[in-house]
Amino acid sequence: MTEKRNGYLVSRALRTFMWASILAALAQQLATTTDAIVVSHLIGPDAISAVNLVSPVLTLCTCLGFLFGVGGSIVAAKAMGQRDLATANRVFTAAIAATLCIGIVLSVVGFCMAEQITSFICPVDSRIYPLTLDFLRPIVLGISFSLVGFTMQNFVKTDGNPRLVSVAVMVSTVLNFVFDIVFIKYFDMGIAGSAWATIISYLMALGICLLHFRGPHHSLHLVFVPILKEQSSIIKEGFPMCINSLLLGLSVYCFNSIVLHAKGADGMYVWSVCLQLFLISQMVMAGIGSSLFSIGGLLAGERDMPGLSILFRRVMTYICGVLLAFMLFVMMMPEAFGRMFGSSAIDVGSQLNTALCVFSIMLIPYALVANLRVLYQIIGYRIMSVVLSIAQLVVMVLFVWIFSLISPENLWWGFPASAIVLLVIVLLVAWYKRRQRPEAAPVTLIPSTTEGKVLNFSVRLTREDVAEALNDISTFLSECQLTKSADYSVRLCCEELLYNIVNYAIRKSPEKHFADVHIRYLGSQVTVLLKDDGRPFNPVITELPESTDHLGLRLVKGSTQINYKYMYDQNMVFFTIKN
């Protein structure tokens, strides 16, 4: 029945998650970009270089957000996919506690050692040094808020509320922009004012995300139990992204050093604008690609490999389409992009235009490798994912350094060259891996088979199609070695729950809606997962009137323990029948 599976509900979940996540990533990136725009126009072009020089320090700190925030959300998503809410809550508590403690330590150490850190990232005799120090001192105080907020955002999205994260980040971005102008222009706080505006935005985003836990549909909550044993699983899942973020910070530091040595302060400005181009593209990759962590982790926990394949294809289609349009825009209008960051105030026009056009070529191959890395992590290739995290940035630094030695004027070509070479290497490694596991899909390596006997299909929500689907379920169950009691219970539950969706969940045009049915026989038990995009209806807590219309549903509630969750605008009903 796997050939009957379609991408209706996966795409619906992706769109729900994606647009909210893109808006959040857009707002988050706008906070960084507006900082660069405001300081470059109100203070001068050297200010954007100072912000750029501090960014590796912040990236090194926020890599811990990826370790616990992303890693924890993946573990929690898989646990929720297996309907193990106790584990999900322990993971949530462990991740929040870890980021809070580490963030406080980093803030204190960073503030006390601000001068030493600034001397390390910027020569003391440079004209950029005073601006860098003024920006670094206050910004490190907000690291704890940043880490806890980032971790909270990941868990709120995983818990099915990406829209609230979007609101939180958009509101904080607007505040960041307003306070940037107020602190710099009217309070005369200089570049330090931009740092304080950023800290205020962190606090606002965190406060809004906390509202999720007052709503009716949240599953996660803090628990007071020993949580140290959960740190191991969190670190295992978050390590590839942590390494990638850590290396990104080190790479930016290396690129800063290479460009300063090869092209001086003007070259540093050009590189700073190229970095903003990269960060904007990251907005697209983070906004769309983060669905792989939350939705993909959930599907992996459910062992829904056809759904995971559909999700990855849609994710890559969206990302490549948006990045291609963005790349063409930059190539055709590099001057317009440069003017956003004050290029008219410094004589680097020709150099900047060339650099932007060349640099933009790397965006799509870089995104392909980055998302394959995430997918490999989700399906269990952790070592491969870690190696890719390291290689993606080490190879880039190596290529840029070699190009700077051969021809400083053409060092920008090191970026696309490294991305394309690494993509070819990844495809070759995936081809080799598939030779060892022929059942895996090409390139993605998603397994086509899972443990047990599986029935996985989509059904149109009309009474005729549901009736046909129930016949297919009966055929599948007859092939399984079930007791009469277990066989009857599974048939009864599937029939009543599917007809309940048709009768009450879909208000109009049922022929345009589908439900996903995922049944897995493991010998000792049968697990059933039903998903639909109708009105929220919780069969667990809903009080049913005393009438024959609801007799079947009452029998279902009496024959098995039902697990219900409403997330990504979908009803998800899960139950297990012992054989």
Disulfide bonds with the S-S distance in Angstrom:
none
